[in-house]
Amino acid sequence: MTIAQRARSSASPSLPPNKSWHLEPTLREVLALWLLSGIVFVTCVAALRNYLDLVDNFGDRANYMAVASAIRHWNFHGLVVKQFWGLPYAMAALSFLTGVGEHTALLLICFASSLTSVALAHRLWGGWIAGYFTILNFEWLQRSYVGGSEPLFVALIFGSFLAIRRNHWLLAALLAAFATVTRPLGIFLLAGIGLTLLWRRDWRRLGGATTVGLLIGSLYMIPLARHFQDPLATVHSYEGAQASAGVPIFGIPFYAIIKGTILYPAPLTNLLLSFGWIFLVLVAIVAMLGTEQFRTYAREHVPEMVFAAPYLLSLYCYNYPHWARGCFPRFAIPVIPFVFLALERWLPKDRRLLWALSPVTAALAAGSALGIANVPGLIRQALRKHGG
């Protein structure tokens, strides 16, 4: 029996109460954890600051909304090309179909994508991995409830995994292609699909998957070539950033992480958080290589491994010191289930821990989104406002 195929236990009336908490979380329970995290996160932010104002000013949300508006009106004059456009296209489509603004479209897509990702994680890897994936990563919580490309990317990648397991290869290629135009490392999954079909000599499906990938890629590049005279404008936007001009995207492992830590001082809490994930993922990689259980899983799910292996390597080879260390927890989001899969035998199997951690991590993630140093002042302002 493989990890992905292990049986789900169901509660038994004869099971002692203290043992029932060790049963694997059901899909309904994992979705409830997601909802609890969202309520706590949004409540904490709204109590201290205007929630939509945070959406506007957090990370690269303003760029996504600007691109979505340009796509919706098909007017790219003065637009600065940044990031990949998969999320803005989805936002523009939702805005066009429903009439909602870019703010609402962004939040709706991220909420729905995050919830879908959690449900797919449960289907792919079971309740324990889905539960910990849902609540542990602050960056995942922030991107799920404030907005970012990660929830959509993860939903598409996980959806492609499930389609592969069900032998729906064209659907898998379509989802992987959409993931690639959302975040470029989705190309690893397209490669995994192609290599697997090539190894099987399934020429018909290989031709179909290749056609789907090329079609989506071409449709994505045509507007860039027409309006910016560069079909790879979003790729080149990374190379042209001030902090990375003339520097290759990937380089020597750990070099940029160490250099960035030295050049860009950060609060102790930020260092602890980022290095905590850096070392956790590193330990998981050792477990992937050293445990027969994971090696068996890898042999049975080759496309997933063709995606995960170079993705994991890229985390440590990312060559821009400004982001390599600080953004590591965010960059790691799509492969976190593989981290927990490799470390599954050591994961605490007690649902009470999940329920206890969920509001705590959500509140801490909200504080991190607001800026931990800003939280005391915001609390004082809120108390004065409500008290006076």
Beta strands, then each sheet from edge to edge (+ up, - down):
end
